[in-house]
Amino acid sequence: MSDHSEGEDNSEEIITEEMLWEKIPEVQGLDRANTYYELSARIYARGQYDEALALAETARDIYADLGAIAPAEGLAQAYSAIGYNLNQLKRMNEAATAMSKAVELLRETKSPMAIELACTLGEWWYGSKEYEKTIECMNQCVQEHLVDGNDSGAANDLHLIGCAYRESKNYGKALEAFKESRALFKKLKEVINVARCDQKIAHCLTELGDAEGALLAAQKSLDVFVTAHDHRRETYSSFELGKAQLAAGYYEEALMTLENVLESVTESEFKDFEFIIDIERKIALTLNKLERVDEANEIIRRLDAVTEVIDEA
């Protein structure tokens, strides 16, 4: 380690974690807060989230005690670090609350970091099934992204807004958001993302009773995923196509589509039981429409036995 005199640029020097720990008793105020924050970041990177969280909270307390002397960015960074650690510890609601505080502080100072953290926050709210908060958070992000001319950011924001509305079963609003998202992705020539929107548009249209519109959207998305050899997404688009065929009264085609979807899902290594049950229930509905009532009843009987086990767990 080279000697360095005061005022000399020592940015070349590698600061080790040990040096940071040794520094803590020697420094006060802002330096002390920054040191705790830096330690927290190092320990977060190692995956020791409990310890990193405690250090980030200490940094936050020091920044907060310093009040107006401390730059708002410091306090905001400490809050975001608390958020990231809580998120890793699967304490989702607390994580989102801490991140909200960081976003609020950064927006006050017009920091460009605010929007990045706000998008992360929206995803966390969505992960916590807080769909109203997701929509509120992402609506603000859409406006900011559009003002910045960031169409890609706005398209992703709108996609998440659509998903949140869809989970809330507000299919009209979801459809609007997915259409806006699709238009932006199309402008950017992001083919896969356009198809992701089409697949969700198909779902909304089926729910809203526009079976023919749903058929067109599902087929468009399916064509892209087949071409891209994206088998997982191809499966979901085929499911939307099958549901649209069922809604449109094309029962033979629906049965064939849904049985193919079931086959591809049950062949995959990861068995998504909820999805399998969903497909089989749609198959039973289709069989009923085809007046193959005994087969439909047998599927429903079997599924009821399975869901009973799942619900008990």
N, C-alpha and C positions, 0 to 999 in steps of 0.2 A: 504494500500500500504506500503510495508516494506521499511524502510530506507536502502539505499545501499551506501557503500563508493566507491570512485573511484577505478576502476580496478577490483572490485568484479563482478563475473559473474551474471548479472541481466537478463539472457535470460528468467527466469521464469516470469518476470514482464509482465503483459498484457499492451500493448501500446494501448490506446484508440484513436479514431479519434480526440477527443477533444485535447488530448495531442499533437497529430501531428500538429494540427492547432496552438497550443500555441508555439510549437517549432520553427515555421517558422521565426519569427522575430529574434530569437536567433542564428540561424545558417547561415553559408555562404557556398559558393562553392559546393563541392560534397555532403555534408550533406544536404544542402538546396535542391539540385536537387533530392536526394534520398527521402527526405520527401515529396516533391510534387508528386513524382512517387508513393510512398506508399499510399498517400491520393487518388490519381487517381484510384488506384486499388480497394481501399475500396468502393469508390463512384460508380465505374463501377459495382461492385458486387451488389450494391443496385439498379442498373438499371437507374441511373441518368447520361445518356451518354453525354449530353451537358456539364454538369459541369465537369465530368471526363475527357472529351476531352480537355477542357481548362487547366486543371491541368497537363495533360500529355504533352500538348504543352509548358507549362511553364517549366516543367522538361527538355524537349528536348532543349529548348533555353538555359537553364543554362548549361547543359552538353556540348552543342555545343560551348558556350562561353569559357568554361574551356579548350577546345582544347585538347592538348596531355595529360594534367594532368588527364583527365577523362578516365576511362576505356571504351573501345568501346562498351562493353556489356551494360553499362548504357544508352548510347545514343540509341543503338539498341532496348533496352527494351522500352524506351520512344516512339520510332517510332512504335513499334509493338502495344503499348497501344493506340496510336493515331489511328492506323489502325483498331483495334478491336472496338473502339468507333465509328469511321466513318462507319464501317460496320453495326453496330447496328442502326446507324442513316440513313441507306440505301443510304449512299453516296459512292457507290461501287467503282467507279474509283479512287476517292481520297484515299479510304481505301487501295486499291491495290498498289497505288503509295507509300504510307507511309510504307506498309509492304515490298515492294521491297527494300526500303532503309534499313530496319532492316535486311533483309536477306543478302544484300550486305555487311553490316558491320560485321555480324556474320560469313559470309564465310571468310572474310579477317582474322579474328582471329581464324579460324578453329574451331569455337564453334559447339558442337553437337546440339545446339538449332537450327542451321541454317536450317537443312533439315525439321524439324517439321514445322517451320514457312513458308518454301518454299512450302510445300504441301498445307498448308492453303491458301497461296497466289494463287496457281494454281486453287484451287476451286473457289476463288473469281474472278479470271480472267474469269473462265468458266461461273460463275454466271453473269458476266458483258457482256457475249457474245464476249469476246476478245479471240477468239479461237487460233489465232497464238501465242499470249502471253502465253496462257495456255500450248500449246504444247512445246514451248521453255522452260518454267519454269519446266514442269514435266519431260522433257527429261533429264534435269540435275538431278532431284530427282531420276529417275530410275537408272542412273549411280551410284549415291552415295549410294542408297539402295543396289544395287548389290555388290558394293565394301564392304559394311558393312555386307554382307551376310543376309540382311533382305529381303527375298523373298516375304513376305506378303506385305511389303511396296512397293516393285517394281511392284507387281501384281496390286495393287490399282492404282499406278501411270499410268501404261500402260492402265488400264481400262479407266481412265479419258482422256488419250491421244486419245484413240479410240473414245470416245464420242465427243471430240473436232473435230477430223477429220470427224466424221459422220455428225456433225452439219454443217461443212463446205462443206458437200457433196463430200468429198474426200474418196469414199468408199473403194478404193484399200488400202490406207494407214490405214484407220480405221480397215479394216479386219486384216491386219498385226498385229496391236497393240492388237486387241482383241484375236487373236490366241496366241500371246506371253503371254498375261495376263492369258488366259485359261490354258496354259501349267504350269505356276507357281502355279495357284490355284489348279490344279489337283495334282501337286506334294505335295501340303500342305493338300490335301484331303478336300478342302473347297467346298463341293458339291453345295451349293446354289450359290456361286460365279462363279463356273464353268458354271452353268446353266444360270446365268446372261450374261456371255460371249457368250454362245451358242445362246441365244435369239438375241443378237446384231449381231453376226456372220450371223444368218439367214437373218436379215434385209439387211446387206451389200451384201450378196450373191444374194438376190432377185434383189437389185439395179444393181448388176454387171451382171445380166442375167444368173446366175447359179441356176435355179429354183430347180433342183433335190438336189443340195447341201444344198440349203436353207431349203428344206423339211426335210432333215435329222437333221439339226441343230435345227430347230424349234421344231421338235418332241422330240429330246433329252431334250431340256430345258423344254418343256411342261411336260414330264414324271416326272422330278424332282419336279416341282412346284405343280403338282397334288398330288404327294406323300407327299410333305411337307405341303399340305393344305394352300399354300400361294396363296390365291385367286386373289390378285391384280396382282401379277407377272404372274399367270396362264393366266389371261385375255390378258396381253400383248404378251405372247408367242403364245396364240391361234390366235391372230391377225396376228402375223408373219407367222404362219402356213397357215392361210387363204390366205394371200398375195402370199405365195409360191405355194399353190395349184392353185391359179388363174394364176400365171405366168407359171406353168407347164401344164396348160390346163385341170386341173381336176375341171371343172366348177361346177358340182353338189356338190362335196365335199366342194369346196371353199364357195359356197353359204351357205351351212349348217353351216360350221365353223364360217363364218362371222356373220350370224344371231344369233348364240349362243353368240358370243362376244358382239354383240349389246345388247342382252337381259341382259347379266350380267352387262354391263356398265350402262344401263338405270335403272336397279334395285338398283344400289348403291346410297347411300344418296347424295354423292357429284357428281354432274353432270358435267363431263368434256366435255363441248360442243365441243371443238376443236377435241377431240378424237372421239366423237360421229359422227361428220361430216365426219371425215376421214374414219371411218368404213362404214358409209352410202354411201360415194362416191365409195368405193371399191365394195360394194354390187351392186350399179348401174352399175359399169363396168362389174361385173359378169353376171348380168341380161341381159345386152347387148350381151355378149358372148353367152348366152343361147337363144338369139333372143326373149327375153321378153321385147321388146323395150318400150312398153307403160308404164310398171311398172318402168323401169329404168328412163324414162323421167319424170315421176311423182315425183320420189325421187329427181332428180336433180332440178326440178322446186321448190320443197319445200325447199331444202337446199340453193338454191340461195336467197330465201326470208329471211331465217334465217341469212345467212352470211352477207347480206346487213345490217341487224340490228347490228350484232357484229362489222362490219367494221365502222359503224357510231359512235359507242360508243367511 
